Amino acid sequence: MRTRATDLESARALPRAEARPLARPRLAYLDNVRTALIVGVVLAHLGVTYGAPAEWYYKEGGELGPVIEAVWLIVLILAIAFAMGLFMLISGYCTPAAYDRKGPGRFMVDRLKRLGIPLLIFAVFINPLVHYMVDTHGGDDCTGSLYDCQYQGTFWQYMADYPRAKASFGDGPVWFLEALLLISAGYTLWRV
């Protein structure tokens, strides 16, 4: 019969190479790049809400001075030109290791959980709610909305009239989730 002391001694005797690491090491430089990109994307969307020249659900209104508008325009250009491309590049860089570690089945299940569930929640709940708020409460730029900011009914009446075309997955700020999910499926098929 083994005692607890001999179990501890044998555990200490294991070479370090056999011990499993507690957590995977993070790539700090990628975390830093992603954090900077997220801040840039949030700032760009805030800029559009408060006056930068671009399409968005809701515009607060008012006019910006030429210097502030130029600053917001630079932020928007940088976000459009680099942010989403770098996000996709980082995702592509990390995908082969995740696929190799998990295999095709677990990889796709993980992608469906991480990308598909937020995409579905946005398409079914958040997007209709945002459209309802814009169509009833407006903002400066409601043109092209379902009721041009004049809807007077309840949310449930709105949902009954809600066009299914507006409920597309690619609508709104989560288009990249749909893109990453499709790219992941394509990568899995290619690797299989």
Kinemage of the C-alpha trace (Angstrom):
@kinemage 1
@onewidth
@group {chain A} dominant
@subgroup {mainchain}
@vectorlist {calphas} color= white
{ca met a 1} P 0.000 0.000 0.000
{ca arg a 2} L 1.368 3.352 -1.014
{ca thr a 3} L 1.322 6.253 1.336
{ca arg a 4} L 0.702 9.859 0.558
{ca ala a 5} L 4.370 10.642 1.204
{ca thr a 6} L 5.556 8.157 -1.443
{ca asp a 7} L 3.015 9.579 -3.922
{ca leu a 8} L 4.423 13.062 -3.333
{ca glu a 9} L 7.986 11.825 -3.682
{ca ser a 10} L 7.224 10.062 -6.962
{ca ala a 11} L 5.431 13.164 -8.271
{ca arg a 12} L 8.457 15.293 -7.433
{ca ala a 13} L 10.711 12.792 -9.172
{ca leu a 14} L 8.944 13.259 -12.533
{ca pro a 15} L 11.056 15.146 -15.008
{ca arg a 16} L 9.761 18.589 -15.932
{ca ala a 17} L 9.235 17.540 -19.552
{ca glu a 18} L 6.492 15.113 -18.474
{ca ala a 19} L 4.604 17.682 -16.432
{ca arg a 20} L 1.696 19.287 -18.298
{ca pro a 21} L 1.625 23.040 -18.442
{ca leu a 22} L -1.302 24.575 -16.584
{ca ala a 23} L -2.210 27.008 -19.339
{ca arg a 24} L -1.173 27.712 -22.891
{ca pro a 25} L 1.180 30.649 -23.159
{ca arg a 26} L -0.408 33.814 -24.517
{ca leu a 27} L 1.125 35.697 -27.395
{ca ala a 28} L 1.328 39.104 -25.735
{ca tyr a 29} L 2.124 40.988 -28.925
{ca leu a 30} L -1.042 39.646 -30.590
{ca asp a 31} L -3.109 40.570 -27.521
{ca asn a 32} L -1.688 44.096 -27.678
{ca val a 33} L -2.401 44.434 -31.404
{ca arg a 34} L -5.957 43.147 -30.936
{ca thr a 35} L -6.563 45.559 -28.042
{ca ala a 36} L -5.362 48.513 -30.130
{ca leu a 37} L -7.542 47.382 -33.053
{ca ile a 38} L -10.617 47.009 -30.838
{ca val a 39} L -10.114 50.516 -29.443
{ca gly a 40} L -9.751 51.861 -32.992
{ca val a 41} L -12.923 50.130 -34.210
{ca val a 42} L -14.937 51.374 -31.211
{ca leu a 43} L -13.646 54.915 -31.771
{ca ala a 44} L -14.503 54.731 -35.463
{ca his a 45} L -18.085 53.657 -34.706
{ca leu a 46} L -18.424 56.379 -32.084
{ca gly a 47} L -17.141 58.874 -34.609
{ca val a 48} L -19.789 57.840 -37.120
{ca thr a 49} L -22.511 58.119 -34.476
{ca tyr a 50} L -21.430 61.643 -33.576
{ca gly a 51} L -20.848 63.088 -37.008
{ca ala a 52} L -18.128 61.422 -39.065
{ca pro a 53} L -19.222 60.891 -42.663
{ca ala a 54} L -20.270 57.224 -42.988
{ca glu a 55} L -23.340 54.993 -42.839
{ca trp a 56} L -24.512 53.717 -39.455
{ca tyr a 57} L -27.698 52.767 -37.641
{ca tyr a 58} L -27.967 55.981 -35.728
{ca lys a 59} L -26.525 59.462 -36.088
{ca glu a 60} L -26.737 61.829 -33.174
{ca gly a 61} L -26.788 64.937 -35.290
{ca gly a 62} L -25.112 68.283 -35.066
{ca glu a 63} L -22.198 69.500 -37.087
{ca leu a 64} L -18.517 68.957 -36.548
{ca gly a 65} L -15.868 71.538 -37.113
{ca pro a 66} L -13.505 70.893 -40.027
{ca val a 67} L -10.564 69.878 -37.804
{ca ile a 68} L -12.600 67.390 -35.751
{ca glu a 69} L -14.209 65.984 -38.896
{ca ala a 70} L -10.750 65.508 -40.422
{ca val a 71} L -9.538 63.677 -37.285
{ca trp a 72} L -12.584 61.374 -37.326
{ca leu a 73} L -12.105 60.792 -41.037
{ca ile a 74} L -8.482 59.714 -40.435
{ca val a 75} L -9.608 57.324 -37.668
{ca leu a 76} L -12.260 55.893 -40.001
{ca ile a 77} L -9.828 55.463 -42.878
{ca leu a 78} L -7.319 53.675 -40.629
{ca ala a 79} L -10.036 51.434 -39.181
{ca ile a 80} L -11.397 50.569 -42.614
{ca ala a 81} L -7.989 50.081 -44.208
{ca phe a 82} L -6.240 48.099 -41.497
{ca ala a 83} L -8.364 46.988 -38.550
{ca met a 84} L -10.558 44.277 -40.039
{ca gly a 85} L -7.788 43.036 -42.295
{ca leu a 86} L -5.458 42.674 -39.316
{ca phe a 87} L -8.191 40.929 -37.320
{ca met a 88} L -8.596 38.446 -40.174
{ca leu a 89} L -4.807 38.029 -40.457
{ca ile a 90} L -4.492 37.275 -36.727
{ca ser a 91} L -7.355 34.801 -36.960
{ca gly a 92} L -5.732 33.117 -39.941
{ca tyr a 93} L -2.391 32.972 -38.144
{ca cys a 94} L -3.938 31.189 -35.147
{ca thr a 95} L -6.287 28.877 -37.077
{ca pro a 96} L -3.864 26.075 -38.140
{ca ala a 97} L -2.625 25.535 -34.570
{ca ala a 98} L -6.201 25.407 -33.244
{ca tyr a 99} L -7.207 22.983 -35.986
{ca asp a 100} L -4.191 20.745 -35.353
{ca arg a 101} L -4.831 20.723 -31.604
{ca lys a 102} L -8.585 20.009 -31.835
{ca gly a 103} L -9.125 18.121 -35.070
{ca pro a 104} L -11.878 18.922 -37.593
{ca gly a 105} L -14.933 18.033 -35.485
{ca arg a 106} L -13.979 19.812 -32.277
{ca phe a 107} L -12.573 22.742 -34.270
{ca met a 108} L -15.886 23.365 -36.046
{ca val a 109} L -17.940 22.844 -32.869
{ca asp a 110} L -15.720 25.388 -31.133
{ca arg a 111} L -16.105 27.853 -34.025
{ca leu a 112} L -19.884 27.380 -34.007
{ca lys a 113} L -19.938 28.148 -30.274
{ca arg a 114} L -17.563 31.120 -30.442
{ca leu a 115} L -18.845 32.660 -33.683
{ca gly a 116} L -22.227 31.146 -34.470
{ca ile a 117} L -23.949 31.718 -31.123
{ca pro a 118} L -23.105 35.466 -30.962
{ca leu a 119} L -24.083 35.794 -34.627
{ca leu a 120} L -27.432 34.121 -33.993
{ca ile a 121} L -28.111 36.222 -30.875
{ca phe a 122} L -27.369 39.379 -32.821
{ca ala a 123} L -29.528 38.408 -35.802
{ca val a 124} L -32.512 37.236 -33.765
{ca phe a 125} L -32.541 39.658 -30.813
{ca ile a 126} L -30.142 42.603 -30.974
{ca asn a 127} L -30.477 43.638 -34.623
{ca pro a 128} L -34.299 43.814 -34.595
{ca leu a 129} L -34.203 45.732 -31.315
{ca val a 130} L -31.708 48.252 -32.688
{ca his a 131} L -33.757 48.700 -35.862
{ca tyr a 132} L -36.901 49.171 -33.765
{ca met a 133} L -35.206 51.838 -31.647
{ca val a 134} L -33.937 53.679 -34.724
{ca asp a 135} L -37.280 53.415 -36.521
{ca thr a 136} L -39.215 54.748 -33.511
{ca his a 137} L -36.817 57.168 -31.849
{ca gly a 138} L -34.787 58.226 -34.826
{ca gly a 139} L -31.727 60.308 -34.907
{ca asp a 140} L -30.635 62.520 -37.752
{ca asp a 141} L -30.151 59.772 -40.305
{ca cys a 142} L -33.140 57.410 -40.436
{ca thr a 143} L -33.540 57.391 -44.184
{ca gly a 144} L -33.722 53.880 -45.463
{ca ser a 145} L -35.118 52.553 -42.206
{ca leu a 146} L -38.327 50.557 -42.341
{ca tyr a 147} L -40.630 53.380 -41.231
{ca asp a 148} L -38.355 56.443 -41.615
{ca cys a 149} L -38.397 57.107 -37.855
{ca gln a 150} L -42.197 57.377 -37.733
{ca tyr a 151} L -43.178 53.964 -36.370
{ca gln a 152} L -45.697 54.281 -33.539
{ca gly a 153} L -46.531 50.641 -32.703
{ca thr a 154} L -45.210 48.320 -30.023
{ca phe a 155} L -42.065 46.265 -30.357
{ca trp a 156} L -44.092 43.086 -30.901
{ca gln a 157} L -46.107 44.698 -33.707
{ca tyr a 158} L -42.834 45.846 -35.228
{ca met a 159} L -41.415 42.309 -35.019
{ca ala a 160} L -44.495 40.952 -36.826
{ca asp a 161} L -43.805 43.434 -39.661
{ca tyr a 162} L -40.020 43.115 -39.464
{ca pro a 163} L -38.716 42.248 -42.920
{ca arg a 164} L -36.701 39.052 -42.980
{ca ala a 165} L -34.220 40.743 -45.321
{ca lys a 166} L -33.161 43.001 -42.445
{ca ala a 167} L -32.562 39.965 -40.265
{ca ser a 168} L -29.703 38.749 -42.433
{ca phe a 169} L -26.669 37.590 -40.533
{ca gly a 170} L -24.338 39.910 -42.387
{ca asp a 171} L -26.312 42.991 -41.420
{ca gly a 172} L -24.655 45.322 -38.966
{ca pro a 173} L -21.434 45.247 -37.031
{ca val a 174} L -21.114 41.457 -36.784
{ca trp a 175} L -20.615 40.739 -40.484
{ca phe a 176} L -17.113 39.543 -39.647
{ca leu a 177} L -18.491 36.732 -37.458
{ca glu a 178} L -20.308 35.347 -40.471
{ca ala a 179} L -17.185 35.765 -42.605
{ca leu a 180} L -14.953 34.000 -40.048
{ca leu a 181} L -17.456 31.170 -39.691
{ca leu a 182} L -17.574 30.632 -43.453
{ca ile a 183} L -13.780 30.858 -43.730
{ca ser a 184} L -13.387 28.351 -40.867
{ca ala a 185} L -15.769 25.933 -42.591
{ca gly a 186} L -13.847 26.338 -45.848
{ca tyr a 187} L -10.533 25.768 -44.060
{ca thr a 188} L -11.885 22.643 -42.400
{ca leu a 189} L -13.087 21.245 -45.735
{ca trp a 190} L -9.724 22.047 -47.311
{ca arg a 191} L -7.812 20.310 -44.519
{ca val a 192} L -10.098 17.250 -44.497
